[in-house]
Amino acid sequence: MTVEQAILEAVRTLPPEKQYEVLAHAEKLRNESSPLKPRWSGKGLWVNLNITLTADEIEENQREMWKNFPRDDI
């Protein structure tokens, strides 16, 4: 007898509510063992926009954004 056959035989002897518990547990185990989907990389978001920024341009923009921080009027 294979493991699959033994599981089926054991499950068939259970009442329906216990069979649902076994099914839920089997689905949980299957989800845990499935490989994770790769996450999207942020690097490819702007690849087709042909945007090129130098480190100097980024630093200049940061200085401009933060020049009034913290503000005294708040």
Phi, psi and omega in degrees: 000134179277167178299318180299316179294320179295320179295314179300317180296318180294320182291323181297334181276351182274153173291159185306320182294325177287328177296321177296323177296317178297318179298315180298319179293319179296320178294322178297316179297320180296318180294324179291329184269349179285144181294146179288144176287139179294144179277153178289142177269138177289343182295329185270000184294324185247016186297326183271000182270353179054045178265127176235121179237137175269164178299324179295320179294320178296315179297319178297316178297321178296317178298318181294319181293324187259007186295331180258018182256135348284146180274148181273346185274001181266000000 
